[in-house]
């Protein structure tokens, strides 16, 4: 059978920073998500913090342009004016986070920003960093109902059938927001008894449920245990129906994770449990 070339249009994307590049990448992803039908070939260029490295970045960007005749798209968080000026010599289209957002704010606020490299991530000694590490450890220890002790410390407890998205959401809440999130699975024995697992009723105010379509659940479970009763569509339909019935009966707020990103799920959880207030 002949091989056919991928006819989908593509563009090269570069995330350029004198720090880790995480901010530039996050900024870039939020913009690129608005454009469907284009294959973005992504590259991170972190720690561009000397003139020599800036010159190398220019050579790499120009090579990308020469390779396909299209200007690479650069999401930049360079704060050093000298480095920034060198990199901007490249034949590329630049989306500069500082020039676009920070400089107008400086004018509006009547003051200069710190222009600190990687300031948003320079929190190694801060209380917030410690809080996030503690939250991650907590979420790992309380994953999939493996530890009941300490649930009183949880700020939210995610419930639902196995493989409905509880673990990645718990870890996202911990890593991004420092939220101590536990997760607890509903199992067939819970449905037979017709009530919540014994560890949960006293924490009812912290519960938030995740569901998923049976078809998608079967796909996910088959990747883990192919051909098993656990992954069968019939069993998945039973578990999802019983779990949703239990959450309605117990007045537990819930949503379907099927067509939602982890970011969307986490935002809904934060708002519902009223954990969406953050200090900067």
C-alpha angles and dihedrals in degrees: 000000000000120000117237124210119243103260094190110117115249139196131193115240126196127192106203124188143150086224132044095308092232094119092048091049094049090047091048096048092054089055098041091051087072092066121074127186097038125102109222115206102206130204130175119214106188131176097029090162106136133058090246092054089046090054090050089050090053091051091050093048092048090049089053089053093047091049097065105004093246124115111246115238113238125199104196136192097171110147101179106093093210093051091043092053092052095048092048089065088076120104095250142107110256127209101188113194095198097047092044099046114007100049095052088049091051089055094046095046094041094230141093120253120233091248087207116174110245092352094155090059099038094100103113093127098035129108090238092058090051089048092054094049091050090048092051091050090048093050092048091049092048098044119135094356093293093138124036095175112093098026087127086073093054116109091198134010116204116210134186143101121315114283096018094123102272099128099050090044092051092051093045090053090050097046098041102034108016090242117158099228124177125186129209126189127224109228131192091261089061090054092049091053091043095222143088121279108275094249094061114056094077089055096046094129090061097050123113123172133219122198134177137194113273091235093056092042090054091052092050094046093047089059088059102034109012118203094007127135086240089063099038117121091232092055092044090053090051095049095045093048092048093045094050090047090052093049091050091047093049093043092239113160111236145164138196114258093196099101100018131095121233088251091057093046092048093049091052091049092050092050095045096047088040095240095127098104113106132178119216 
